[in-house]
Amino acid sequence: MFSQACKYAIRALFLLAQRTEEVRFVGIKEIAEGLDAPQHFTAKILQELSKKGYIVSAKGPNGGFMLSEEQRKATLMDIVIAMDGNKIITSCCLGLSDCSEKAPCPVHFEYKSIRKKITTMLSSTKVSDYNDELNVSKLFLKNHR
């Protein structure tokens, strides 16, 4: 459903929201390890999120990435659109370019209700919504071994 970059972006933002509650920068190595993600790929994603204003970045020995109070209010929909565009809410799930109400694909109407639920969930979930559950290990950002 989401690109790999989008998945890592969402996971990275959850991690940053959790780890920067005490207002500190988190290094790229710590982020990549916390997500069990490739460091170089994670760095590219974080640079993109920084360019688009979803995270704060700082260079140097105490640098890294963090979220401001305002950035913690970003919704998952904001991040999905920033990383993947709006195709999740506008495109046909079978990939047909001319799928519509007048010329529906076989699963158009069923997917329409699923898409509405996904849109509602993404639009109502903020980056910082799961901090408590992450802090007490009820939720995980990488494969739990």
C-alpha positions as CSV (number, residue, x, y, z in Angstrom):
1,M,0.0,0.0,0.0
2,F,2.8,2.5,0.9
3,S,6.2,2.7,-0.6
4,Q,9.1,1.4,1.5
5,A,10.3,5.0,1.9
6,C,6.9,6.0,3.3
7,K,6.8,3.1,5.7
8,Y,10.3,4.0,7.0
9,A,9.3,7.7,7.2
10,I,6.2,6.9,9.3
11,R,8.2,4.6,11.6
12,A,11.0,7.2,11.9
13,L,8.6,9.9,12.9
14,F,6.9,7.7,15.6
15,L,10.4,6.9,16.9
16,L,11.4,10.6,16.9
17,A,8.2,11.6,18.6
18,Q,8.9,9.1,21.3
19,R,12.6,9.7,21.8
20,T,12.5,13.5,21.5
21,E,10.0,14.1,24.2
22,E,12.8,15.5,26.4
23,V,14.0,17.8,23.5
24,R,17.1,16.1,22.3
25,F,18.5,15.3,18.9
26,V,18.6,11.7,17.9
27,G,21.4,10.5,15.6
28,I,20.9,8.7,12.4
29,K,22.6,5.5,13.7
30,E,20.2,5.4,16.7
31,I,17.2,5.9,14.4
32,A,18.2,3.3,11.8
33,E,18.9,0.8,14.6
34,G,15.6,1.6,16.3
35,L,13.8,0.8,13.1
36,D,16.0,-2.1,12.0
37,A,16.4,-0.1,8.7
38,P,19.4,0.6,6.4
39,Q,21.2,3.6,7.7
40,H,21.9,5.2,4.3
41,F,18.3,4.8,3.2
42,T,17.0,6.1,6.5
43,A,19.3,9.2,6.2
44,K,17.8,9.9,2.7
45,I,14.3,9.7,4.0
46,L,15.1,11.9,7.0
47,Q,16.7,14.5,4.7
48,E,13.5,14.5,2.6
49,L,11.3,14.9,5.7
50,S,13.6,17.8,6.9
51,K,13.4,19.6,3.6
52,K,9.6,19.3,3.7
53,G,9.5,20.7,7.3
54,Y,8.3,17.6,9.1
55,I,11.4,17.3,11.3
56,V,14.3,19.5,12.5
57,S,17.8,18.5,11.7
58,A,21.1,19.7,13.0
59,K,24.7,18.9,11.9
60,G,27.6,18.3,14.2
61,P,28.7,16.0,17.0
62,N,25.5,16.6,19.0
63,G,23.3,16.9,15.9
64,G,20.7,14.6,14.5
65,F,17.0,14.9,14.1
66,M,14.1,15.8,16.4
67,L,10.4,17.0,16.3
68,S,9.1,20.3,17.4
69,E,5.8,20.5,19.3
70,E,4.1,21.7,16.1
71,Q,5.7,18.8,14.0
72,R,4.3,16.3,16.5
73,K,0.8,17.3,15.4
74,A,1.4,16.2,11.8
75,T,-1.0,13.5,10.7
76,L,0.0,10.2,9.1
77,M,-1.9,11.5,6.0
78,D,0.5,14.5,5.9
79,I,3.4,12.1,5.8
80,V,1.9,9.7,3.3
81,I,1.2,12.6,0.9
82,A,4.6,14.1,1.4
83,M,6.3,10.7,0.7
84,D,4.0,9.0,-1.8
85,G,1.6,11.7,-3.0
86,N,-2.2,11.2,-2.8
87,K,-2.4,8.0,-4.9
88,I,-3.7,6.1,-1.9
89,I,-6.9,8.2,-1.9
90,T,-7.3,8.8,-5.6
91,S,-6.1,5.8,-7.5
92,C,-7.6,2.5,-8.4
93,C,-6.4,-0.4,-6.3
94,L,-6.1,-2.5,-9.5
95,G,-4.0,0.2,-11.2
96,L,-6.6,1.1,-13.9
97,S,-6.1,4.7,-15.0
98,D,-9.8,5.3,-15.9
99,C,-11.5,3.6,-13.0
100,S,-14.4,5.7,-11.8
101,E,-18.0,5.7,-10.6
102,K,-19.1,5.5,-14.2
103,A,-16.5,3.0,-15.3
104,P,-15.7,1.0,-12.2
105,C,-13.2,-1.9,-11.9
106,P,-14.5,-5.1,-10.4
107,V,-13.6,-4.1,-6.8
108,H,-14.2,-0.3,-7.1
109,F,-17.1,0.0,-4.7
110,E,-15.7,-2.4,-2.1
111,Y,-12.3,-0.6,-2.2
112,K,-14.1,2.8,-2.0
113,S,-15.3,2.0,1.6
114,I,-11.9,0.6,2.5
115,R,-10.2,3.7,1.2
116,K,-12.5,5.9,3.2
117,K,-11.6,4.0,6.4
118,I,-7.9,4.3,5.6
119,T,-8.2,8.0,4.9
120,T,-10.1,8.6,8.2
121,M,-7.4,6.7,10.1
122,L,-4.5,8.4,8.5
123,S,-6.1,11.8,8.8
124,S,-7.0,11.4,12.5
125,T,-3.7,9.9,13.7
126,K,-0.9,12.2,14.8
127,V,2.7,11.4,14.8
128,S,2.8,11.6,18.6
129,D,-0.3,9.5,19.3
130,Y,1.4,6.3,20.2
131,N,4.3,7.6,22.5
132,D,2.9,6.0,25.7
133,E,2.4,2.6,24.1
134,L,5.9,2.7,22.6
135,N,7.4,3.8,25.9
136,V,6.0,0.7,27.7
137,S,6.7,-1.7,24.8
138,K,3.1,-2.4,23.9
139,L,3.8,-1.3,20.3
140,F,6.9,-1.9,18.2
141,L,8.7,-0.1,15.4
142,K,10.8,-3.0,14.2
143,N,10.4,-6.8,14.1
144,H,10.0,-8.1,17.7
145,R,12.4,-11.0,18.2
